[in-house]
Amino acid sequence: MNRILLPLLMLFIFISESTFVDLIELPFTSDDQVIIPRFVMLSLVFITAYHSQKFGLIYGIVFGLLHDIVYTEILGIYLFAYPLFAYLISKALKALHGNMLVVLFLSLLAVTLLEFYLYGIQMLIGYSHLSFYDFTNLRLLPTLIANSVGAVILIYPMSRFLSKIKSDYLDE
C-alpha cells in the first residue's frame, strides 16, 4: 500500500500545479505578472533530500516526460531539467547539512535555476521575446514568492511523509 502513496501524491501535485493559478488569487500580484507554480520541482527536491537520490531521479524523469507531453510543445526540456536538478540537489546535500532551512533554500534555488533555464531555452529558439528586466519582474519574482510560500507550507508534511515511506521501504 505504501508503494502507491508516493506516486499518487506526485500525480496529485502534478495535477494541482495546473489548477493552482486558476483557483487561487494571490494578493501581491498584478494582472501583468505571471505566477508559475513549481510544486513538482519542490516535491522532487524534497524526495531527493528526504528519501533518496535514486527516487528523485526516477520521479524527475517520469514527471519531466509527463510535463513535456501535457504542457509543452517541445519534448525534452523538462525531461532533462527535472532529473538534472534532482541530481545537483543530491550532490549539494552531500556537501551541506540537510536540515529544513537548507532544503528550503535549495528548493528555491532549484526553482530559480529552472526558470532561468526555461527562459534561456525560450530565448534561444525565439519563442519568448521578454527582456531580462521583464522576465525578472513579471515572471521570476512572483513565481519565487508563490513557490516559497508553497515550499514553507509543504516542507514539514512532506519531510514526515517521505521519511516514513523511506523507513517502510527499507524495512521491506
C-alpha positions in Angstrom: 0.0 0.0 0.0 2.8 2.4 0.9 4.4 1.9 -2.5 1.5 3.5 -4.3 1.1 6.5 -2.0 4.1 8.5 -3.3 3.2 8.1 -7.0 -0.4 9.1 -6.2 0.8 12.1 -4.2 3.1 13.2 -7.0 0.3 12.8 -9.6 -2.0 14.9 -7.4 0.7 17.6 -7.1 1.3 17.5 -10.8 -2.4 18.0 -11.5 -2.8 20.6 -8.8 0.1 22.6 -10.3 -2.1 23.4 -13.4 -5.2 24.3 -11.4 -3.4 26.4 -8.8 -3.3 29.6 -10.8 -6.9 29.4 -11.9 -8.4 28.7 -8.4 -6.3 30.9 -6.2 -6.0 34.7 -6.4 -2.8 36.0 -4.9 -3.0 39.5 -3.4 0.6 40.5 -4.1 0.4 40.2 -7.9 -0.9 42.4 -10.6 -2.6 41.4 -13.8 0.5 41.5 -16.0 2.6 39.3 -13.6 2.8 35.6 -14.2 2.9 33.1 -11.4 4.1 29.6 -12.3 3.7 27.1 -9.6 6.6 24.6 -9.5 5.2 22.2 -6.9 6.6 19.2 -8.8 10.1 20.7 -8.7 9.7 21.4 -5.0 8.5 17.9 -4.4 11.4 16.5 -6.4 13.8 18.4 -4.1 12.0 17.1 -1.1 12.1 13.5 -2.4 15.8 13.8 -3.1 16.5 15.3 0.3 14.3 13.1 2.4 14.1 9.8 0.5 16.9 9.1 -1.9 18.7 10.4 -5.0 17.5 7.3 -6.9 13.9 8.1 -6.3 14.5 11.8 -7.1 16.0 10.9 -10.5 13.2 8.4 -11.3 10.4 10.8 -10.4 12.3 13.6 -12.2 12.4 11.5 -15.4 8.8 10.3 -15.2 7.2 13.7 -14.3 9.6 15.6 -16.6 8.4 13.5 -19.5 4.8 13.8 -18.3 5.2 17.6 -18.1 6.6 17.8 -21.6 3.8 15.7 -23.0 1.0 17.5 -21.3 2.1 21.1 -21.2 4.9 21.9 -23.6 5.3 21.9 -27.4 8.9 20.8 -27.2 9.7 17.3 -25.8 12.8 17.0 -23.6 13.0 20.4 -21.8 11.6 19.2 -18.5 12.7 15.6 -19.1 16.3 16.9 -19.0 15.8 19.6 -16.3 14.0 17.7 -13.6 16.4 14.8 -13.2 19.4 17.2 -13.6 18.2 19.4 -10.8 17.4 16.4 -8.6 21.0 15.1 -9.2 22.5 18.6 -8.4 20.4 18.9 -5.3 21.6 15.4 -4.1 25.2 16.5 -4.6 24.6 19.8 -2.8 23.0 18.0 0.1 26.1 15.8 0.5 28.2 19.0 1.0 25.6 20.7 3.2 23.7 19.6 6.2 20.2 18.6 5.1 18.1 20.5 7.7 14.9 22.1 6.6 16.3 25.6 6.2 18.9 24.3 3.8 16.3 22.2 1.9 14.1 25.2 1.6 17.0 27.3 0.2 17.9 24.6 -2.2 14.3 24.2 -3.4 14.0 27.9 -4.1 17.4 27.8 -5.8 16.2 24.9 -8.0 13.0 26.8 -8.9 15.2 29.9 -9.8 17.6 27.8 -11.9 14.7 26.1 -13.6 13.1 29.4 -14.5 16.4 30.8 -15.9 16.9 27.5 -17.8 13.5 27.7 -19.4 13.9 31.4 -20.2 17.2 30.7 -21.8 15.8 27.9 -23.9 12.8 30.0 -25.0 15.1 32.9 -25.9 17.4 30.6 -27.8 14.6 29.2 -30.0 12.9 32.5 -30.4 9.7 31.5 -28.5 9.9 34.3 -25.9 10.6 38.0 -26.5 10.7 39.1 -22.9 13.5 41.3 -21.9 15.6 40.2 -18.9 14.1 43.0 -16.8 10.5 42.0 -17.7 11.4 38.3 -17.0 12.7 39.1 -13.5 9.9 41.5 -12.6 6.9 39.9 -14.3 7.7 36.2 -14.0 10.6 35.3 -11.8 9.9 37.3 -8.6 6.1 36.4 -8.4 7.0 32.8 -9.1 9.6 32.8 -6.4 7.3 34.4 -3.8 4.5 32.0 -4.5 6.7 28.9 -4.6 8.5 30.0 -1.4 5.1 30.2 0.4 4.3 26.7 -1.1 7.6 25.3 0.0 7.2 26.6 3.6 3.7 25.0 3.7 4.8 21.7 2.2 8.2 21.0 3.7 7.2 19.7 7.1 4.4 17.4 6.0 6.4 16.2 3.0 9.5 15.5 5.1 7.5 13.5 7.6 5.7 11.6 4.9 8.9 10.8 2.9 10.8 9.8 6.0 8.0 7.3 6.9 7.9 6.0 3.3 11.7 5.6 3.3 11.7 3.7 6.6 8.9 1.4 5.3 10.8 0.9 2.1 14.0 0.0 3.9 12.1 -2.4 6.2 10.8 -4.4 3.3 
